[in-house]
Amino acid sequence: MDNAEYSVSVTTRPCREKERDGVDYHFVSEERFREMVERGELAEWAEVHGQLYGTLKARLSGSVERGKVVLLDVDVQGARSLKRNFPDSVLVFIFPPSPSELSDRLISRGTDSETAIRQRLATSPQEVENVDLYDYVVVNENFETSVARIVNIIEAEKCALARMRPFIERYRVELMQWQEEQGR
């Protein structure tokens, strides 16, 4: 999507092999992260599995001001903060097809320790309990199909009545002017 931007999160988690600072995440120390929180530089932040994650407010606001669709990858805590701070945000909960598939995917990607995987699986029930916070659900059985569904959600949201209000109001004014010009 030409008008979409991915928001690169800030984290205190160590950089994994093949990840690049500024591309996958902005990797910072816990001290630097806490300074960012104190200065109000984060639109949302949370501690997840013992690490801190957040979204840069300036980057998010700048993208929105430029009319971009901003894609964020956040946990339930981040989603709650975003909905509170940006009520127009659209939240999509992405489910794996089954708990066993979640476990298999975490293991097969080979980036987390066994302890980290157990911790993630242990917190899954609490995350699922918060699904009502979200606007949409996508079951990620097939990557390409899931991406297409998310693109469809974004496209449909562009046509939502609440988002079309500025156009509708402009149209009403133009319609009244046009009718006056036509002598009707």
VEXDREN-2710 file (C-alpha; in Angstrom, 1 decimal):
% VEXDREN-2710
k/r/px/py/pz
1/MET/0.0/0.0/0.0
2/ASP/1.5/3.3/-1.1
3/ASN/0.0/5.3/1.7
4/ALA/0.9/2.9/4.5
5/GLU/3.9/3.2/6.8
6/TYR/5.2/0.7/9.4
7/SER/5.9/2.2/12.8
8/VAL/9.3/0.9/14.1
9/SER/8.9/0.3/17.8
10/VAL/11.5/1.2/20.5
11/THR/12.6/-1.7/22.7
12/THR/15.0/-2.6/25.5
13/ARG/15.1/-6.1/24.2
14/PRO/18.4/-7.3/22.8
15/CYS/18.8/-7.3/19.1
16/ARG/18.3/-10.7/17.5
17/GLU/20.4/-12.1/14.8
18/LYS/19.4/-10.6/11.4
19/GLU/17.6/-7.7/13.0
20/ARG/18.8/-4.2/12.3
21/ASP/18.5/-1.1/14.5
22/GLY/16.1/1.4/13.1
23/VAL/14.6/-1.1/10.7
24/ASP/13.2/-3.9/12.9
25/TYR/13.3/-1.9/16.2
26/HIS/15.0/1.0/17.7
27/PHE/17.1/-0.8/20.3
28/VAL/17.8/1.4/23.4
29/SER/18.9/0.9/27.0
30/GLU/16.4/0.7/29.7
31/GLU/17.7/4.1/31.0
32/ARG/17.2/5.7/27.6
33/PHE/13.7/4.2/27.3
34/ARG/12.7/5.5/30.7
35/GLU/14.0/8.9/29.8
36/MET/11.8/8.8/26.7
37/VAL/8.8/7.9/28.9
38/GLU/9.5/10.8/31.3
39/ARG/9.8/13.3/28.4
40/GLY/6.5/12.1/26.9
41/GLU/8.1/10.9/23.7
42/LEU/6.1/7.7/23.5
43/ALA/2.5/7.5/22.3
44/GLU/2.2/4.2/24.1
45/TRP/4.5/1.8/26.0
46/ALA/4.4/-1.3/28.0
47/GLU/6.5/-4.0/29.7
48/VAL/6.1/-7.2/27.8
49/HIS/7.8/-10.4/28.8
50/GLY/10.3/-8.5/30.9
51/GLN/11.3/-6.0/28.2
52/LEU/10.0/-2.5/27.4
53/TYR/8.4/-1.6/24.1
54/GLY/6.9/1.6/22.9
55/THR/5.8/3.7/19.9
56/LEU/7.5/7.0/19.1
57/LYS/4.9/9.8/19.4
58/ALA/6.6/12.1/16.9
59/ARG/6.8/9.5/14.2
60/LEU/3.2/8.4/14.7
61/SER/1.9/11.9/14.7
62/GLY/4.0/12.9/11.7
63/SER/2.8/10.0/9.6
64/VAL/-0.9/10.6/10.5
65/GLU/-0.5/14.3/9.7
66/ARG/0.8/13.3/6.2
67/GLY/-2.3/11.2/5.7
68/LYS/-0.5/7.9/6.0
69/VAL/-2.0/4.7/7.3
70/VAL/0.3/3.7/10.1
71/LEU/0.8/0.0/10.9
72/LEU/1.9/-0.9/14.4
73/ASP/2.8/-4.2/16.0
74/VAL/1.7/-3.9/19.6
75/ASP/0.6/-6.2/22.4
76/VAL/-2.8/-5.9/24.3
77/GLN/-1.4/-3.2/26.6
78/GLY/-0.2/-1.1/23.7
79/ALA/-3.5/-1.6/21.9
80/ARG/-5.4/-0.3/25.0
81/SER/-3.1/2.7/25.2
82/LEU/-3.5/3.5/21.5
83/LYS/-7.3/3.2/21.7
84/ARG/-7.3/5.6/24.7
85/ASN/-4.9/8.1/23.1
86/PHE/-6.0/7.7/19.5
87/PRO/-9.7/6.8/19.6
88/ASP/-9.9/6.6/15.8
89/SER/-7.3/3.9/15.7
90/VAL/-8.4/0.6/14.2
91/LEU/-7.2/-2.5/16.1
92/VAL/-6.8/-5.9/14.5
93/PHE/-6.2/-8.9/16.7
94/ILE/-4.2/-11.5/14.8
95/PHE/-4.7/-15.1/16.0
96/PRO/-2.7/-18.1/15.0
97/PRO/-5.0/-21.0/13.8
98/SER/-4.5/-22.9/17.1
99/PRO/-2.5/-22.9/20.3
100/SER/-0.4/-25.7/19.1
101/GLU/0.4/-23.8/15.9
102/LEU/1.4/-20.8/18.0
103/SER/3.8/-23.0/19.9
104/ASP/5.2/-24.5/16.7
105/ARG/5.7/-21.1/15.2
106/LEU/7.5/-19.7/18.2
107/ILE/9.8/-22.7/18.3
108/SER/10.5/-22.9/14.6
109/ARG/11.5/-19.2/14.2
110/GLY/14.4/-20.0/16.5
111/THR/14.8/-16.6/18.0
112/ASP/13.6/-17.2/21.6
113/SER/14.8/-19.3/24.5
114/GLU/12.6/-22.1/25.8
115/THR/11.9/-19.9/28.9
116/ALA/10.8/-17.0/26.7
117/ILE/8.5/-19.3/24.6
118/ARG/6.9/-20.7/27.8
119/GLN/6.4/-17.2/29.1
120/ARG/4.7/-16.1/25.8
121/LEU/2.5/-19.2/25.8
122/ALA/1.6/-18.6/29.5
123/THR/0.4/-15.0/28.8
124/SER/-1.7/-16.0/25.7
125/PRO/-4.9/-16.6/27.7
126/GLN/-4.8/-13.1/29.1
127/GLU/-4.3/-11.6/25.7
128/VAL/-7.2/-13.6/24.2
129/GLU/-9.4/-12.3/27.1
130/ASN/-8.8/-8.8/25.8
131/VAL/-10.0/-9.5/22.2
132/ASP/-13.2/-7.3/22.8
133/LEU/-10.9/-4.3/22.7
134/TYR/-10.2/-4.9/19.0
135/ASP/-12.3/-3.9/16.0
136/TYR/-11.4/-6.9/13.8
137/VAL/-9.9/-10.4/14.1
138/VAL/-7.8/-12.1/11.5
139/VAL/-6.8/-15.8/11.8
140/ASN/-3.3/-16.1/10.3
141/GLU/-3.6/-19.5/8.7
142/ASN/-1.9/-18.3/5.5
143/PHE/0.4/-15.3/5.4
144/GLU/-0.7/-13.9/2.0
145/THR/-4.4/-14.4/2.8
146/SER/-4.0/-12.6/6.2
147/VAL/-2.2/-9.7/4.6
148/ALA/-5.0/-9.4/2.0
149/ARG/-7.6/-9.4/4.8
150/ILE/-5.8/-6.6/6.6
151/VAL/-5.5/-4.6/3.4
152/ASN/-9.3/-5.1/2.9
153/ILE/-9.9/-3.8/6.5
154/ILE/-7.8/-0.7/5.8
155/GLU/-9.6/-0.1/2.6
156/ALA/-13.0/-0.6/4.2
157/GLU/-12.1/1.7/7.0
158/LYS/-11.4/4.5/4.6
159/CYS/-15.1/4.4/3.6
160/ALA/-16.5/4.4/7.1
161/LEU/-19.0/7.1/7.7
162/ALA/-17.0/8.7/10.5
163/ARG/-14.0/9.0/8.3
164/MET/-16.0/10.3/5.4
165/ARG/-17.6/13.2/7.4
166/PRO/-15.3/15.9/6.0
167/PHE/-16.1/14.9/2.5
168/ILE/-19.8/14.7/3.2
169/GLU/-19.8/18.2/4.7
170/ARG/-17.8/19.6/1.8
171/TYR/-20.2/17.9/-0.6
172/ARG/-23.3/19.4/1.2
173/VAL/-21.8/22.9/0.9
174/GLU/-20.9/22.4/-2.8
175/LEU/-24.4/21.0/-3.5
176/MET/-26.1/24.0/-1.9
177/GLN/-23.8/26.4/-3.9
178/TRP/-24.4/24.4/-7.1
179/GLN/-28.2/24.5/-6.6
180/GLU/-28.1/28.2/-6.0
181/GLU/-26.1/28.7/-9.2
182/GLN/-28.6/26.6/-11.1
183/GLY/-31.5/28.7/-9.7
184/ARG/-33.1/25.9/-7.9
END
